[in-house]
């Protein structure tokens, strides 16, 4: 998507026309059914849902030891986790946009709320629906790890975004980073325990695979959160949000994120070298060496003065996270 051009179109549509009447912003109630679903699709930020789905599938497969483990109860349990995770992820995106309308008018005017494609009233309804359905699913399941995982997911999203006393954690860079990173680790482990204990009835022991995947997911979660704030510096400054990018600067935060991910890939390479499985170990080494090289190459080509380039790189990091989720169930080091 070409964001600068879209910003120009938005400004043009808002300007007075030759006859003296201002351009009218479309509302969701005046749209066709297809256009309405398209707005809701954009409001949910579906690429984040794809990331959550891949992560949950990867985490669940780590609890599978043999082909006979693919039972109807396993498929049902994973489906519950996928639906719950998708609803929670949609809520995260929605509550963040609802809480940041004024900021997004500056930083991301192409989103449905600042653009006027979606009214605040309808956005509240959609966001509430995500929360109600997620809590209903959690309440209906007998799995305590899934209940707790969804509760933490919704609670952290609310605490991070909502303007209430003791909340709005995104205004505190250290608290925001800690909640996102540690929250991602906890949720991963709880979704693994959902399969391990409540579906298969095994002990609460964690495998080294889920410990590694949870650790690298926490790093990706932190990096994604920090990168997301880099193009938002202007709006954050006006609205009093003290992000790391605003306090430290775009370039230091960007390269801190790159070094964090390169360090994670380095740990993965060391684990591969120490693996007792010869082929699995070397595949892990080769794959993470390639990923580290691609990351470094892409990072060096990013123009940090271009919000469009940073946004594109941000989406690229989501793809790297997806690759990691695909690799982990296959590489049992």
N, C-alpha and C positions, 0 to 999 in steps of 0.2 A: 504494500500500500504506500502511495506517495503522500506522506503526511504534510509536507510544506504546501503542495498544490491544494490538498484538501482544506488546509487552514485558509488559503487564499479564497477558495470557493465559499467557505463559511462566512468570511468577512464580507465578501461580495454580496452574498444573499442577505446579510443583515443590514447592508447599506440602503439608504432611501432610494427608491426608483425615480425615474424622471417625472412621474405623476405625483410624487410627494408621499406615497405610502410605503412603509417599510416592508421588506421581504418577510413573508410569513414562514415560520418554522413549522414543519409538519409534526403532528402529535400522533401517538400510537393509535388513538381511537379513530382517526380519519384514514387509516391505512387499510389495504386489503389484508386478508388473512396471511398470505405469503410474505408480504412486507413486514407484517407484525412479528411473525416468527423469525424473520431475518434480524430484526432489532433485538429480540430476546436472545437470539443466538450470539449477537455481538456483545450484549450486556453480560452474558455468562462467561465470556472469554474462553471459548471452547478449547483453545490450545492448552489451557491449564487443566481442563478436565481430561484431555488425552494423556497429559503427563501423570495425573493421579491414577488413571486406569492402568497405565503401564506399570507404575510403581506398585499398586496393589496386586496385580497379577504376578509380578516378579517376586514380591514378598511372599505371596501364597505358595508359589511353586518351590520356594526354598524349603518348605515343610514337607514336600513330596519326596519320598525315598525310593519308591518303586511304582511300577505301572498300576499295580492293584490299588494304590492309594487314590487313583482317580475314580472316586465313588460318587453316587448321586448326592450324598450328604456333603462331599467336598465341593461339588459344583454349586449346590444351593448356598453353602456358606460363603463361597467366593462371590457369588452373585449378590448376596446381601452386602458384602463389603464394597463391591463395585458401585452399587446403587447409593449406599450411604456415603462413600467417598466422593462420588460425583456430585451429590447434593451439597455436601460440605464444601467442596471446592467452588461450586457455583455461588454458595453463600459468601465465601471469602471475597470473591470478585465483586459481588453485588453490594455487600455492606461497605466495602472499601470505596466504591464509586459513590454510594449514597452519602458517605461521610466526607467526601472530597470534591463535591460539586464545584465549589468556588475555586479550588486549586486546579481542577481539571479544565475549567474555563480558560486557564492560562496555559497549562502544561499539555492537556490532551483534549482540545476542543472538538475533536472528531468522534469522541465517545457519545453514546446515545443520550445521556442526560444533559451535558452541556450543549450538545448540538440541538436539543429540543425534540428529538425523535421519540423520546420516552419521557412521560411526565413523572414528577416525583411521586405522585399518588400511586401510579401503576408500578413504579419501581419498588415502592414499599410493599405493595401486594406481592410482587414476584419474589422479593427477598424474604418476606415472611413465609411464603409457601415453601421455599427451600428449607427454612428452619423447621417449620411444622412437620414436613414430610420426613426430614432427617431424624427428628426426635421421635416421631411415630415409629420409624423403622428401628431405631435404637431401643425403644421401649418394648417392641414386639419380639426382639431376639432374646434368646436365652444365653447368649455369649457375653460374659462380663468384659472381656478385652475389647470387643467391638463397641459395646455401650460406652466404655471409658474412652476409647480412641475417638469416637464421634463427639463425645462431650468435650474433650480437650480441644479437638479441632474447631468446634463452634465457639468455645470459650475464648481461645486465643485470637480467633478472627475478630470477635467482638471487642476484646480488650485492646487489640491493636488499632482498631479504626474508630470506635464510637466516642463521641464527645460527651463523656461523663466523668465525674470526679474519680480519681485514681485510675482511670482508663486512658484511652488515646495514647497507647504506648509508643506509637510511631513518632511522637514528639520527643521521646528519649532514645537517642541512637543506641546506647548500650542495652537498654531494656528491650528495644525492638529486635535487635540482632540476636540476643539471647533467647527470646521467646520463639522466634522463627526457627532458629537452628535446633535448640533442644526440643521444641515442639515437634519438629519433623522426625527427630530420632525416636521420641516416645511413641508417636503415632505409628511409625513403621514397626516397632517392636510389638506394640499391642495388636496390630493387624496380623502379624506373624503368629502371636500367641492365640489369636482367634482360631486359626487353622490348627496349630500344634496341639492345643489343649482342649478346645471346645468341639472340634470336629473329629480329631483323631484320638483324643483322650490321653495324650502323652504328658510327660512331666513339663515343668516350667523352664527347663534348661534351654538356653539360647545357643544356637550353633555359631561357629566363627563366621559363617557366611552372612547371617543376618546381622551380626555385629558390624561387619565391614560395610554391608549395604546401608545399614542405618547411619553409620558414620559418614559415608560419602553422600548420602541423601541430606544429612544435616549441613554438610559443606555446600552442596548445591543450593539448598534452601537459603542459606545465608548469602551466597553469591547472587542469587536471583533477586533477593530483597535489596541488596546494596546497588546492583546494576539498575534496578527499576527506578531508583531515586536519582540517578545521574542526570537524565534529561529533564527532571522535574525541579531543578534547583531554583529557577526563576519564580515559579508558583509557590514553592515551599518557603522561600525567603519572604514573599509578600504576606503569606498566611501564617508565619511563625512556626513552621515545622523545622526542627533542628536535625536534619538528616546528616549522616556522615559526609555525604557529597557536598553539602552546604558548608559544614564546619571545616573539613579537611581540604576539599577541592576535588574536582572531577577526576583528574589524572591520577592522584595517589590512590583514590578509592578503586578506580578501574584496575590499576595494576596490582593492587592488593588482592582483588578478586581473581585475577589471572594466576598469581602466585599461589593462592590457596588451592585452586583447581589443579595446577601443575604439581603441587605437593601431594595432593590426593592421588594423582596418577602415579607419582613416584612411589608412594606407599604400595599401590596396587602392583607395580612392577617388582618391588622387593618381595611382596607376598608370592607373586608368580615364580620368582627365582628360588624361593625356599619351599615351593610346593613339592610334595612327594610324587604327584602325578606328572610325569615328564611332559606329555603333550599338552595337557591342560595348563600346566605352568607356563610353557613357552607361548601358547596362544594368548594367555593373559598378559604376558610381557609384551608381545608383539602388538596386540590390540591397544593396550594402554599407551604404548610408545607412539603409535600412529595417532591416537586421540590427542595426546599431549602435543605432538607436532602440529596437528591441524589447528588446535586451540591457539598455539603460539603464533602461527601464520595468520590466522584470522584476526587475532588481537592487534597485531602490528599493522594491519590494514585499516583499522577503525579510525575515523576522523572524530575525535572527541568534541569538536565544535559543532558537529552535525547531529541533531536529535534523531533524525531519520536513521543514520548509521548506527547510533547506539541502540535504537529500538530494534533494528535488524539483528544486531549482535546479541541482544537480549533474547530474541526468539531462537537464535542459534544455540545459546546455552541450554534452553529447554530441550532442544534436539539432542545435545550431548548427554543430558540427564536421561533421556529416553533410551539412548544407546546403552548406557550403563545398566539400566533396568533390564534391557534385553539380554545383556551379557551374563549377568550374575547367576541366573538359574542354570545356565549352560556350563559355567566355569566353576565347578565345585573343587576349589583348591584344597 
